[in-house]
């Protein structure tokens, strides 16, 4: 007979999405190696926490030394925070030394995403942390190229074009 208690335990990915620090701490206390485990889609708990805006759990994972630079097929935790327009998480990751210029499978950096979403606050933050505006994506476009193509003067000012 299999105990149903096993099945009622939240898994690390569910906790990353919408759980609590206490739940995450309980999981990692028993199995610290799970901190950088992957979903079948290739996401870490930190990426999921950032994508779902679970600031407390994301902060805890960073404090527990989760890999802030893990690059899934859909990008990094920093990219997730940028796409979700979460300044708290973006600052947390940048201060934890997340590599600001990592590229996803499309060659996009966090700055590419901030510009695509016309997220001025995130663009300013990434520029402040010295994101490279010249990195080209797989179609040969840099963040500067997108800023010029969009004809958005505010983005161009933020990039000092």
N, C-alpha and C positions, 0 to 999 in steps of 0.2 A: 504494500500500500504506500503510495506516494503522498507525502504531506502537502496539503493545499497551501501551507504557509509559504512554500517556495514560490508558488505562482502569484501570491498576493504581494510579494516584495516588488517595489517599483524597480525597473532596471535603470542603469546609469543614464541612458539616453532620455528616458521619460523624465527623470529627475533634472537633467540638464535643461530640458525644454520648459518645465513648469514646476519643478520641485523646490525643495528648501535646502538651505545650507546644511541643516541637521541631517536630512536624508542623504545628501551627497557625502557628508563626513562619515556617516555610517557605512556607506558602500566602500569608500576609499580606505577606511580603517581596516576593513576586512580584506580588501583586494586593491592595494595601492597601484598595482600594475594596470588597472582599468582606466587610469586618468587620461591616457591618450588612445583608448580603444576606438574602434571605428564601426560606424553603422554600415550596413551593406552598401549604402550610397557613398561611403567614404568620409563621413563627417565625424569629427571628434566631439566629445561632450562640450568642450569650450566653444566650438563653432556653433553648435546647437543652442547653447545658452545665449550667445550673442545674437544669433538670428531671431531668437524668441524673446529677446529683451529681458532675460532673467539675470539682472545685474548682480544680485547677491550671490548666486551660484557661479556666475562668470568670474566675479571678483575672488571668490573662494578658490576656484580652479587655478587662477593666475597665482594666487598666494601659495598654492600647493605645487607650483612649478609645472603646470600643464604647458605643453609646447605651444607657445603663442604664434609660432611661425609655421605650424602644420598647414600644408597647402593641399586641400582636397581637390577633386576634379572641378568643384564649383568655387574654389577660392579659399580664403583664409578667414579667421575670426575677425580680423580687422575689416575685411571687405564686407562681412556680414553686418558688422556694426555700422559701417558707412551706408550700406544699402537700406538698413533699417533706421537711419538717421538718429542714431543713439550716441549723443555726445559723451555721456558718462562712460560708456563702454569703449568708445574710440580713444578717449584720453587714457583710460585704464590700460589699454593695450599698447598705446604709444609709449606711455611711461614705463611699461614692462618690457620695452625694447622690441616690440613687434617690428619685423622688417617691413618698412613702409612701402618698399618698391617691389615686393614679390608679385609675380604675375600668375594669373589663373590660366586655364587651358586655352582661353581666347587671347592671352597676352595682356589682359587688362590688369591694371594696378588699382589700388584703392582710389587713387586720384582720377583714373579713368571713370570709375563708378560715380564718384562725387560729381564730376562734371556732367556725366550722362543724366544724372538725376537733378542737375542744376541745384545742388545742395550747397549753397554759398557758405554756410557756417562750417561744413565739413571741408570744403575746399580751403578755406582760410586756415583751418586747423592743420590740414595736411601740408600746406605751404609753410606754416610756422614750424612744423617738424621736418622740414626740408625734403618733402617728396620730390622725386625727379620728374619734371614735366615733359621730359624728352624721350621717355621710354615708349617704344612703338609696340602696338598690339599686333596680332596676327594679320591684320589687314593693312599694316604699315602706318597706322595713325597713332600719334602721340596725344597726351592730354592737351597740349598746346594746339595741335591740329583740330581736335574736337571743339576747343574753346573758340577758335576762329571760325569753324564751320557753323557753329550755333549762332554766331554773331551776337553773343551775349556780352555786353560791355562790362557787366559786373564781374563775370568770370574772368574776362580778360584783364580787368584791373587787379583782381585777386592774384592772378598769375604774373602781374607786372608786365604785360605785353604792350 
